Amino acid sequence: MTRNYYTVLQVSRNAEQDVIEAAYKRLARKYHPDVYSGADGADRMRELNEAYEVLGDARKRAEYNAVLGGARDRAAAMGSKQGRPTSSVQPAVSKQPKRPRAKPPSRPGHPARPGRPTRTIGRFRNLGFVAALAVAVIAAIALIGVANLLSGDDDGTDGNTPIDIPDHTAPAEGTTLGNADAPVTIYEYSDFQCPYCRVAAAEIVPGLDTEYLTTGKAKLIFKNLAFIGQESRWAAEAALCSGDQGKFWEYHNKLYEEQNGENEGAFEVENLKRFAGEIGLNQGEFNACFDAGTYTAQVADEMDEADRRGVNATPTFFVGQTAVDSTYDAISTAIDAALATPAPATATPGATSTAEGTPGG
């Protein structure tokens, strides 16, 4: 079994050794038995130690990369033979307006799975077709098995499964994580009820925080695409209210940790207000902001902005003006390319230019 140690340490495959060491120390402090009381603490520490033992040694890391790369190549080859799609990137512009859907943030070697089915299989014409389909299904199952070995057993998309999101280390200002003058801007469009956005918050954003946001190479701006229902819109407004007290990202993490199904009561108003108290917000100020509907218009504006940019799935990431696949490797590759060829900052594509990070920019 080839465990993806880069995912364990929440770093990209091309991370420098000092970045790997810093990630290991941060996670080891977080899950040390003296401070972490979860039942899975021992397993987490053992996994972290195994990952660092390999990735922290240059020779072992090179050998591991060869093994990991070979497994990915075999998985990709199997997918190619069966005609499986190799990308989950959605079309930039739809011919007709479509309701966004939740999509999983793909991990290395893990084919993206649609949040909701969009096609059905037609009726069989003959037994030969049935036999061919059976062969394809068996091959697909084998490919998924390989991908699961690379990415781990639990993808975290079950809202009932406990999830722990690391605290950010980069400076934060409102919905922006990272230095305001960072040369590269990442935009994330997400819904707090989207299970795949939850995975991105726990597995993709922490890696970006460690390698790019804390180091001043990039900044991340969160945008609300609250399409799933009323509880999504309430959660989005509540998160923006928390930003008034300088704790947007703490509340952001709290929402994903408390996620439990879609429009089933997890984000009812009383719960959202309770979350505010639990992360240390001034309860009166938060309640007044939320009850006044202070950010109702901004949430609607951000949803309109997403529509203008052709966003039809969550989470969706942009690096600058370019949409990228929802994988850590795809995002980090785009950031590295942007850093290698710096360009002047521009307004959000498809939006009316205003201050960066506002609904129009």
Secondary structure, DSSP 8 states (H G I E B T S, - for coil): ----HHHHHT--TT--HHHHHHHHHHHHHHH-TTT---TTHHHHHHHHHHHHHHHTSHHHHHHHHHHHHHHHHHHHHHHHHTT--------SS-SS----EE-----TT-----SS----------HHHHHHHHHHHHHHHHHHHHHHHHH-S--S--TTS--------S-EETTEES-TT-SEEEEEEE-TT-HHHHHIIIIIHHHHIIIIITTTSEEEEEEE---S-HHHHHHHHHHHHHHTTT-HHHHHHHHHHH--SSSSSTT-HHHHHHHHHHTT--HHHHHHHHHTTTTHHHHHHHHHHHHHTT--EESEEEETTEEE-SSHHHHHHHHHHHHHS-------TTS---STTSTT-
